[in-house]
Amino acid sequence: MLEFRILGPLEVLDDQTAVPLGGPLQRALLALLLLRAGTVVPRDTLIDQLWAERPPPTAATSLHNIVAQLRKVLGSSVILTAPPGYKLDLDRDQLDADRFERLVGQAQRAEATERARLLREALGLWHGDPLADVTEAPFLEGEARRLEDRRLSVLEDCFEAELEVGLDAQLVPELESLVADEPFRERARGQLMLALYRSGRQAEALQVYHDGRRALVDAQGAEPSRQLQELFGRILRQERGLEPRPAEAEEALDDHDEIVRAILAGRLVPVLGAGANLDEGVGGGLPVQLDVAALLADAFACPPEHAGALTKVAQYIAVTRGVGPLYDELHAIFDRDYAPGAVYRFLASLPPLLRERGAPQQLVVTTNYDCALEAAFAEAGELVDVVSYVSLGRDRGKFTHRTAEGESRVIHLPNAYADVPLDQRPVILKIHGEVDREPARASESFVVSEDDYIGYLAESGIAGVLPVTLAARLRRSHFLFLGYGLLDWSLRVFLQRLWPDEQAAYRSWAVQPHAGPLERQFWRRHGVDLRDALLEEYLAPLAAQLQLEQGVPA
């Protein structure tokens, strides 16, 4: 099988033996087809790219002849005639660029050690500047720059993974070389600063920042990015969080001790996504966002181009069919007796312990629309108040307060509203609305479409529309995020409104099984410690530790 290489000089190998290629135009045509392997490239496009703005009168004939010459070298089955042009028909392992992207994709789903190994394997496919010997088609210069930028980006991803596993001193020479060649790549500069600092070379790490700042100011009249400035400040202050992270088991033990202290002090706010309650329920498990999106897309025959994310599907339905039918279908999905899972039951078990210790009761934040959490507290014999967001109608943008006794009122003056009884019983804060299971459905509201989220972001910080007691609790609390994935708009919008400066004020945690590098970077940027674990497995020792606090044998 032929092997094609574009991650360096253009090469074709047959059983590791180089296949001789023809002149510049023949090599340029092959490169153009390889960059679009598997897709039809029109003849007019090929002519424009091979001869730029001045194709000869015989360009079409010349193109036909070049294709014929390439077929003699590569075989007639490789370049197919497919109106209105030609297509290169390759298997998945024949092109080095395809193998490169496949390895990078696998790395994104792997733990740090395996991620670093896969990225190094991907980078090992490079053998020089991309398409360095193909100069006939000016269009290829831009493609070569794109490929090189991709290589550098993946190299930085690799450095990130290797820093994560503690290979700090070993990375310094390679990072120094990259920063010298690419002085304006701030991510690599930050990685070099961190590697130097962790290697006991703080002064050199600070100097790397100053050198980069001087180069940037001189060349562009601009200051370094906010992220690089913050890293400089953290190194200057020798912040503890810059050190390599301890072993996962030690982290978990440390987490549990600190989380127990936060719970017992009334200072932990759990934040629940759809994945926090995936146990069995009446009529099936509680659906996550992708499930809801699929149900809606099927119910409204949503075209494929508008399917996928829940926000996108909901936006299509709201525009084409109206909000009423959208709400009707969402009501049908969530108007069910979903059974509370282990996470919900764990939270519902805490009120007696907090009462016994005289601590404030829980504030539990959820982006879910269902009533399974309330059911967990009801099963435990605990009364709860619910504060829920209104996304539609004359009270849009406000919250309603439903007391444990069933009285409901709109909160018109949040800064003066102090009637939420956090000192007496738990409060559930539904920041994206909820299903109303009463026949009138008077309080039903769903933040679900793209327009809903745009409107949500356009509001002031979340503290400006919440009752004053809840806003104060959020400002002074640790957070424990459960059941979220990176693609959940609900989480990202909540964090944007809660922390406009992107950082938690108190140490916070997220539990997310099988987290990839993008998730890790996302949580790290918000100052949240990520734990890669199943929710029940993570919470089980926490529950046992709290039982000991109550004097109950674990």
C-alpha positions as CSV (number, residue, x, y, z in Angstrom):
1,M,0.0,0.0,0.0
2,L,1.3,3.5,-0.9
3,E,2.1,5.9,2.0
4,F,1.7,9.6,1.4
5,R,3.5,12.2,3.5
6,I,2.9,16.0,3.7
7,L,4.1,16.6,7.2
8,G,7.4,17.6,5.8
9,P,8.7,17.4,2.2
10,L,6.1,15.7,-0.1
11,E,6.8,12.0,-0.3
12,V,5.2,8.9,-1.6
13,L,6.5,5.6,-0.3
14,D,5.8,2.1,-1.6
15,D,6.9,-0.4,1.0
16,Q,9.3,2.2,2.5
17,T,10.8,2.8,-0.9
18,A,10.4,6.4,-2.3
19,V,8.3,6.6,-5.4
20,P,9.8,9.1,-7.9
21,L,7.5,12.0,-8.7
22,G,7.6,14.3,-11.7
23,G,8.1,18.0,-12.1
24,P,6.9,20.9,-9.9
25,L,3.3,21.0,-11.3
26,Q,2.9,17.3,-10.9
27,R,4.0,17.6,-7.2
28,A,1.8,20.6,-6.6
29,L,-1.3,18.9,-8.0
30,L,-0.6,15.9,-5.8
31,A,-0.2,18.1,-2.8
32,L,-3.5,19.9,-3.5
33,L,-5.4,16.6,-3.8
34,L,-3.8,15.2,-0.7
35,L,-4.9,18.3,1.3
36,R,-8.5,17.4,0.3
37,A,-8.2,13.7,0.2
38,G,-11.5,12.0,0.0
39,T,-13.4,15.0,-1.4
40,V,-13.9,16.1,-5.0
41,V,-11.8,19.1,-6.1
42,P,-13.3,20.9,-9.1
43,R,-11.1,21.3,-12.2
44,D,-11.6,25.0,-12.1
45,T,-10.3,25.2,-8.5
46,L,-7.3,23.1,-9.4
47,I,-6.5,25.3,-12.4
48,D,-6.8,28.5,-10.3
49,Q,-4.5,27.1,-7.6
50,L,-1.9,25.7,-9.9
51,W,-1.6,28.7,-12.2
52,A,-2.9,31.4,-9.9
53,E,-4.5,34.4,-11.8
54,R,-2.9,33.7,-15.2
55,P,-3.7,30.2,-16.4
56,P,-2.5,29.4,-19.9
57,P,-5.1,28.9,-22.7
58,T,-4.3,25.1,-22.6
59,A,-4.7,24.9,-18.8
60,A,-7.5,22.3,-19.0
61,T,-5.5,20.1,-21.3
62,S,-2.4,20.5,-19.2
63,L,-4.3,19.5,-16.1
64,H,-5.6,16.4,-17.8
65,N,-2.0,15.5,-18.8
66,I,-0.7,16.0,-15.3
67,V,-3.4,13.7,-13.9
68,A,-2.5,11.1,-16.4
69,Q,1.2,11.3,-15.5
70,L,0.4,10.9,-11.8
71,R,-1.8,7.9,-12.5
72,K,1.1,6.2,-14.2
73,V,3.1,6.7,-11.1
74,L,0.5,6.0,-8.4
75,G,-1.9,3.6,-10.2
76,S,-5.2,4.3,-11.9
77,S,-7.3,3.6,-8.8
78,V,-5.8,6.4,-6.6
79,I,-6.9,9.5,-8.5
80,L,-10.6,9.1,-9.5
81,T,-12.4,11.2,-12.1
82,A,-15.5,12.5,-10.2
83,P,-17.4,15.4,-11.8
84,P,-16.8,18.2,-11.7
85,G,-13.2,17.3,-11.0
86,Y,-10.9,14.7,-9.3
87,K,-10.8,12.9,-6.0
88,L,-7.9,11.2,-4.3
89,D,-9.2,7.9,-2.9
90,L,-7.1,6.8,0.1
91,D,-7.5,4.4,3.0
92,R,-7.4,5.9,6.5
93,D,-3.8,5.0,7.2
94,Q,-2.3,6.1,3.9
95,L,-1.9,9.8,4.7
96,D,0.4,10.9,7.5
97,A,-1.8,14.0,8.2
98,D,-4.8,11.8,8.8
99,R,-2.8,9.5,11.2
100,F,-1.6,12.6,13.0
101,E,-5.2,13.9,13.6
102,R,-6.4,10.5,14.7
103,L,-3.7,10.2,17.4
104,V,-4.5,13.7,18.6
105,G,-8.2,12.9,18.8
106,Q,-7.4,9.8,20.9
107,A,-5.1,11.8,23.2
108,Q,-8.0,14.3,24.0
109,R,-9.8,11.4,25.7
110,A,-6.9,10.0,27.6
111,E,-5.3,10.6,31.0
112,A,-2.2,12.8,31.2
113,T,0.5,10.1,30.9
114,E,-1.3,8.3,28.0
115,R,-2.1,11.7,26.4
116,A,1.5,12.7,26.4
117,R,2.5,9.4,24.9
118,L,-0.1,9.7,22.1
119,L,0.8,13.3,21.3
120,R,4.5,12.4,21.2
121,E,3.7,9.6,18.7
122,A,1.6,12.1,16.6
123,L,4.5,14.6,16.6
124,G,6.9,11.9,15.6
125,L,5.1,11.7,12.2
126,W,6.6,15.1,11.3
127,H,9.8,15.1,9.3
128,G,10.5,18.7,8.5
129,D,8.6,21.8,7.3
130,P,5.3,20.8,5.7
131,L,5.3,20.7,1.9
132,A,8.7,22.4,2.0
133,D,9.7,21.2,-1.5
134,V,6.4,22.1,-3.2
135,T,6.7,25.7,-4.4
136,E,4.9,25.9,-7.7
137,A,1.4,26.7,-6.3
138,P,1.3,29.9,-4.2
139,F,-1.9,28.6,-2.5
140,L,0.2,25.9,-0.8
141,E,2.1,28.5,1.2
142,G,-1.0,29.3,3.3
143,E,-1.7,25.5,3.7
144,A,1.9,24.9,4.8
145,R,1.5,27.7,7.4
146,R,-1.8,26.2,8.6
147,L,-0.2,22.8,9.1
148,E,2.8,24.3,11.0
149,D,0.5,26.2,13.3
150,R,-1.4,23.0,14.0
151,R,1.9,21.2,14.8
152,L,2.9,23.9,17.3
153,S,-0.5,23.9,18.9
154,V,-0.3,20.1,19.4
155,L,3.2,20.5,20.7
156,E,1.9,22.9,23.3
157,D,-0.8,20.4,24.2
158,C,1.9,17.8,24.7
159,F,3.9,20.1,26.9
160,E,0.7,20.7,29.0
161,A,0.3,16.9,29.5
162,E,3.9,16.4,30.4
163,L,3.8,19.3,32.9
164,E,0.8,17.7,34.4
165,V,2.7,14.5,35.1
166,G,5.7,16.4,36.5
167,L,8.3,16.4,33.7
168,D,9.3,19.9,34.4
169,A,13.1,20.1,34.3
170,Q,13.2,17.7,31.3
171,L,11.0,20.1,29.3
172,V,13.0,23.3,29.8
173,P,15.4,22.9,26.9
174,E,12.7,22.0,24.4
175,L,10.5,24.9,25.6
176,E,13.4,27.3,25.5
177,S,14.0,26.4,21.9
178,L,10.4,26.8,20.9
179,V,10.1,30.2,22.7
180,A,13.3,31.4,20.9
181,D,11.8,30.4,17.5
182,E,8.3,31.6,18.3
183,P,8.6,34.5,20.8
184,F,4.9,35.6,20.5
185,R,3.4,32.2,21.4
186,E,2.3,33.1,24.9
187,R,1.1,29.6,25.8
188,A,4.6,28.2,25.3
189,R,6.1,31.1,27.1
190,G,3.9,30.4,30.1
191,Q,4.7,26.7,30.0
192,L,8.4,27.6,30.1
193,M,7.9,29.9,33.0
194,L,6.1,27.2,34.9
195,A,8.7,24.5,34.1
196,L,11.5,26.8,35.3
197,Y,9.7,27.8,38.5
198,R,9.0,24.1,39.3
199,S,12.6,23.3,38.7
200,G,13.7,25.8,41.4
201,R,14.6,28.6,38.9
202,Q,12.1,31.4,39.9
203,A,14.3,34.3,38.8
204,E,14.7,32.8,35.3
205,A,11.0,32.2,35.1
206,L,10.3,35.8,35.8
207,Q,13.0,36.9,33.3
208,V,11.3,34.9,30.6
209,Y,8.1,36.9,31.2
210,H,10.0,40.2,31.1
211,D,11.8,39.2,27.8
212,G,8.4,38.3,26.2
213,R,6.8,41.5,27.4
214,R,9.6,43.6,26.0
215,A,9.5,41.8,22.6
216,L,5.7,42.2,22.4
217,V,5.8,45.9,23.3
218,D,8.6,46.6,20.9
219,A,7.0,44.7,18.0
220,Q,3.3,45.4,18.5
221,G,2.9,48.0,21.2
222,A,0.8,45.6,23.2
223,E,1.0,44.1,26.7
224,P,1.1,40.3,27.4
225,S,-2.3,38.6,27.8
226,R,-4.1,38.6,31.0
227,Q,-3.4,34.9,31.5
228,L,0.4,35.4,31.2
229,Q,0.3,38.4,33.5
230,E,-1.6,36.4,36.1
231,L,0.9,33.6,35.9
232,F,3.7,36.1,36.4
233,G,2.0,37.4,39.5
234,R,1.4,33.8,40.9
235,I,5.1,33.0,40.4
236,L,6.1,36.2,42.0
237,R,3.9,35.3,45.0
238,Q,5.1,31.7,45.0
239,E,1.5,30.4,45.1
240,R,1.0,26.9,46.3
241,G,-1.2,26.0,43.4
242,L,1.7,26.2,41.0
243,E,3.5,23.2,42.4
244,P,3.0,19.7,40.8
245,R,-0.2,18.2,42.1
246,P,0.0,15.4,44.6
247,A,-1.1,11.8,43.8
248,E,-4.8,11.3,43.1
249,A,-5.4,9.3,46.2
250,E,-3.9,11.9,48.4
251,E,-5.9,14.6,46.7
252,A,-9.1,12.7,47.3
253,L,-8.4,12.3,51.0
254,D,-7.6,16.0,51.3
255,D,-10.8,16.8,49.4
256,H,-13.0,14.8,51.7
257,D,-11.5,16.4,54.8
258,E,-12.0,19.9,53.4
259,I,-15.5,19.2,51.9
260,V,-16.7,17.8,55.3
261,R,-15.5,20.9,57.0
262,A,-17.3,23.1,54.4
263,I,-20.5,21.1,54.8
264,L,-20.5,21.2,58.6
265,A,-19.9,25.0,58.4
266,G,-22.7,25.5,56.0
267,R,-20.2,26.7,53.4
268,L,-20.5,24.1,50.6
269,V,-22.8,24.7,47.6
270,P,-23.4,21.6,45.4
271,V,-24.1,22.6,41.8
272,L,-25.9,19.8,39.9
273,G,-26.1,19.0,36.2
274,A,-28.2,16.4,34.5
275,G,-25.5,13.8,35.0
276,A,-25.9,14.0,38.8
277,N,-29.0,11.8,38.8
278,L,-28.6,9.0,36.2
279,D,-30.1,6.2,38.4
280,E,-33.2,4.3,37.3
281,G,-36.5,6.1,37.4
282,V,-40.2,5.5,36.7
283,G,-40.4,5.3,32.9
284,G,-36.6,5.4,32.6
285,G,-33.6,7.4,33.8
286,L,-33.6,11.1,33.9
287,P,-32.4,12.3,30.5
288,V,-29.3,14.4,30.0
289,Q,-29.1,17.2,27.5
290,L,-28.2,15.0,24.5
291,D,-31.1,12.8,25.3
292,V,-33.5,15.7,25.5
293,A,-32.1,17.1,22.3
294,A,-32.7,13.8,20.5
295,L,-36.2,13.6,21.8
296,L,-37.1,17.1,20.7
297,A,-35.4,16.6,17.3
298,D,-37.4,13.5,16.7
299,A,-40.7,15.0,17.9
300,F,-40.4,18.0,15.6
301,A,-38.5,16.4,12.6
302,C,-35.6,18.7,13.1
303,P,-33.3,18.8,10.0
304,P,-29.8,17.3,10.6
305,E,-28.1,20.7,10.3
306,H,-30.2,22.0,13.2
307,A,-29.8,18.9,15.4
308,G,-27.1,18.1,18.0
309,A,-26.9,20.5,20.9
310,L,-30.0,21.0,23.0
311,T,-29.7,24.8,22.6
312,K,-29.6,24.5,18.8
313,V,-32.5,22.1,18.5
314,A,-34.6,24.3,20.9
315,Q,-33.8,27.4,19.0
316,Y,-34.9,25.8,15.7
317,I,-38.2,24.7,17.3
318,A,-38.9,28.1,18.9
319,V,-38.3,29.9,15.6
320,T,-40.2,27.5,13.4
321,R,-43.0,26.2,15.6
322,G,-43.1,28.7,18.5
323,V,-42.3,28.6,22.2
324,G,-45.6,27.0,23.1
325,P,-45.1,23.7,21.3
326,L,-41.5,23.6,22.6
327,Y,-42.7,24.0,26.2
328,D,-45.4,21.4,25.7
329,E,-42.8,18.8,24.6
330,L,-40.4,19.7,27.4
331,H,-43.3,19.4,29.9
332,A,-44.1,15.9,28.5
333,I,-40.4,14.9,29.0
334,F,-40.0,16.2,32.6
335,D,-43.6,15.7,34.0
336,R,-42.6,12.3,35.4
337,D,-41.7,10.8,38.8
338,Y,-38.0,10.3,38.2
339,A,-36.5,8.4,41.1
340,P,-33.8,10.2,43.1
341,G,-30.3,8.7,42.7
342,A,-27.5,8.2,45.2
343,V,-26.2,11.8,44.8
344,Y,-29.6,13.3,45.5
345,R,-30.2,11.0,48.5
346,F,-26.8,11.9,49.9
347,L,-27.7,15.6,49.8
348,A,-31.2,14.9,51.4
349,S,-29.5,13.1,54.3
350,L,-27.6,16.1,55.5
351,P,-30.2,18.4,57.1
352,P,-30.4,16.5,60.4
353,L,-26.6,16.7,60.8
354,L,-26.6,20.4,60.1
355,R,-29.5,21.0,62.5
356,E,-27.7,19.0,65.2
357,R,-24.6,21.2,64.9
358,G,-26.6,24.5,64.6
359,A,-25.1,25.1,61.1
360,P,-27.0,26.8,58.3
361,Q,-28.9,24.5,55.9
362,Q,-27.8,23.7,52.4
363,L,-28.2,25.9,49.3
364,V,-28.3,23.4,46.4
365,V,-27.9,24.9,42.9
366,T,-29.3,22.9,39.9
367,T,-29.6,23.6,36.2
368,N,-32.1,20.8,35.8
369,Y,-35.8,21.2,35.1
370,D,-37.2,18.1,36.8
371,C,-38.5,17.5,40.4
372,A,-36.3,14.5,41.3
373,L,-34.2,16.5,43.8
374,E,-37.4,17.7,45.7
375,A,-38.5,14.0,45.7
376,A,-35.3,13.0,47.5
377,F,-35.8,15.6,50.3
378,A,-39.5,14.5,50.5
379,E,-38.5,10.9,50.9
380,A,-36.2,11.9,53.7
381,G,-39.0,13.8,55.4
382,E,-37.3,17.2,54.8
383,L,-39.1,20.4,53.8
384,V,-37.5,22.5,51.2
385,D,-38.0,25.9,49.6
386,V,-37.4,26.4,45.9
387,V,-36.2,29.5,44.1
388,S,-36.6,29.3,40.4
389,Y,-35.7,31.5,37.4
390,V,-38.3,32.9,35.0
391,S,-37.3,32.9,31.4
392,L,-40.6,33.9,29.7
393,G,-43.4,36.4,30.2
394,R,-43.7,39.7,32.1
395,D,-41.5,38.5,34.9
396,R,-38.7,37.3,32.6
397,G,-35.2,37.6,34.2
398,K,-36.6,37.4,37.8
399,F,-36.8,34.6,40.3
400,T,-39.8,33.1,42.0
401,H,-39.8,31.8,45.6
402,R,-42.0,28.8,46.4
403,T,-42.1,28.1,50.1
404,A,-42.3,24.6,51.7
405,E,-45.9,25.4,52.5
406,G,-46.7,26.0,48.8
407,E,-46.9,29.7,48.7
408,S,-45.3,31.3,45.5
409,R,-44.2,34.8,44.9
410,V,-42.1,36.7,42.3
411,I,-39.0,38.4,43.8
412,H,-39.3,42.0,42.4
413,L,-36.7,43.5,44.8
414,P,-33.9,41.0,45.2
415,N,-31.6,43.3,47.2
416,A,-34.4,43.7,49.8
417,Y,-35.8,40.1,49.8
418,A,-34.7,38.3,52.9
419,D,-37.5,35.7,53.2
420,V,-35.6,32.6,52.0
421,P,-35.1,30.6,55.2
422,L,-31.6,29.1,54.8
423,D,-31.2,29.0,58.6
424,Q,-34.3,26.7,58.9
425,R,-34.4,24.4,55.9
426,P,-32.6,23.6,52.6
427,V,-33.2,25.8,49.6
428,I,-33.0,24.5,46.0
429,L,-32.0,27.2,43.5
430,K,-33.1,26.3,40.0
431,I,-31.2,28.8,37.9
432,H,-32.6,27.7,34.5
433,G,-36.3,27.3,35.5
434,E,-38.3,24.1,36.1
435,V,-41.3,22.1,35.0
436,D,-44.6,22.9,36.7
437,R,-46.5,19.7,37.3
438,E,-49.7,21.4,38.3
439,P,-52.4,21.5,35.6
440,A,-52.2,25.2,35.1
441,R,-48.4,25.2,34.6
442,A,-48.4,28.8,35.7
443,S,-44.7,28.8,36.9
444,E,-43.2,26.7,34.2
445,S,-40.1,28.1,32.6
446,F,-37.1,26.7,30.7
447,V,-33.8,28.3,29.8
448,V,-33.2,26.0,26.9
449,S,-32.8,27.8,23.5
450,E,-29.9,29.9,22.2
451,D,-31.9,33.0,22.6
452,D,-32.6,32.1,26.3
453,Y,-28.9,31.8,27.0
454,I,-28.1,35.0,25.1
455,G,-30.7,36.8,27.2
456,Y,-29.3,35.2,30.4
457,L,-25.8,36.4,29.6
458,A,-27.2,39.9,28.8
459,E,-28.4,40.2,32.4
460,S,-26.2,41.6,35.2
461,G,-24.2,39.2,37.4
462,I,-26.4,36.6,39.0
463,A,-26.1,38.2,42.4
464,G,-28.0,41.2,41.1
465,V,-31.2,39.2,40.6
466,L,-31.0,36.7,43.4
467,P,-32.5,37.2,46.9
468,V,-29.9,38.9,49.0
469,T,-29.4,36.0,51.4
470,L,-28.7,33.6,48.5
471,A,-26.3,36.0,46.8
472,A,-24.4,36.4,50.0
473,R,-24.1,32.6,50.5
474,L,-22.8,32.2,46.9
475,R,-20.1,34.8,47.5
476,R,-18.9,33.1,50.6
477,S,-19.0,29.4,49.6
478,H,-17.0,26.5,48.2
479,F,-18.6,24.8,45.3
480,L,-18.9,21.1,44.4
481,F,-19.9,20.6,40.7
482,L,-21.5,17.2,40.0
483,G,-22.9,15.8,36.8
484,Y,-21.5,18.3,34.3
485,G,-19.6,17.9,31.0
486,L,-17.7,20.6,29.1
487,L,-20.3,21.0,26.4
488,D,-23.1,22.0,28.9
489,W,-24.0,25.6,28.1
490,S,-25.9,25.7,31.4
491,L,-22.7,25.3,33.3
492,R,-20.6,27.8,31.3
493,V,-23.3,30.5,31.5
494,F,-23.7,29.9,35.2
495,L,-20.0,30.4,35.8
496,Q,-19.9,33.5,33.7
497,R,-22.7,35.1,35.7
498,L,-21.3,33.9,39.1
499,W,-17.6,34.7,38.5
500,P,-17.2,37.4,35.8
501,D,-13.5,37.4,36.6
502,E,-13.5,33.6,35.9
503,Q,-12.1,32.5,39.3
504,A,-13.7,31.0,42.4
505,A,-13.2,32.9,45.6
506,Y,-12.9,29.7,47.7
507,R,-11.5,26.3,46.9
508,S,-14.0,24.4,44.8
509,W,-14.2,20.9,43.2
510,A,-15.7,19.2,40.2
511,V,-16.2,15.4,39.9
512,Q,-16.3,14.3,36.3
513,P,-15.5,10.7,35.2
514,H,-13.3,10.2,32.1
515,A,-12.4,13.9,31.8
516,G,-10.2,14.8,28.9
517,P,-7.6,17.6,28.5
518,L,-10.2,20.2,27.4
519,E,-12.3,19.6,30.5
520,R,-9.2,19.7,32.7
521,Q,-8.1,23.0,31.1
522,F,-11.6,24.4,31.5
523,W,-11.9,23.6,35.2
524,R,-8.3,24.8,35.9
525,R,-9.1,28.2,34.2
526,H,-11.9,28.7,36.7
527,G,-9.8,27.7,39.7
528,V,-11.7,24.4,40.2
529,D,-10.0,21.2,41.2
530,L,-11.1,18.4,38.9
531,R,-11.5,14.8,40.2
532,D,-11.8,12.1,37.6
533,A,-14.1,9.7,39.3
534,L,-17.6,8.2,39.3
535,L,-19.9,10.3,41.4
536,E,-21.1,7.6,43.7
537,E,-17.5,6.3,44.2
538,Y,-16.3,9.7,45.1
539,L,-19.2,10.5,47.5
540,A,-19.3,7.1,49.3
541,P,-16.3,7.8,51.6
542,L,-17.5,11.4,52.1
543,A,-20.9,10.0,53.3
544,A,-19.1,7.5,55.6
545,Q,-17.0,10.3,57.1
546,L,-20.1,12.4,57.8
547,Q,-21.8,9.4,59.4
548,L,-18.9,9.2,61.8
549,E,-19.5,12.9,62.6
550,Q,-23.0,11.9,63.6
551,G,-21.8,9.0,65.7
552,V,-23.3,6.5,63.2
553,P,-21.1,3.4,62.4
554,A,-20.0,3.6,58.7
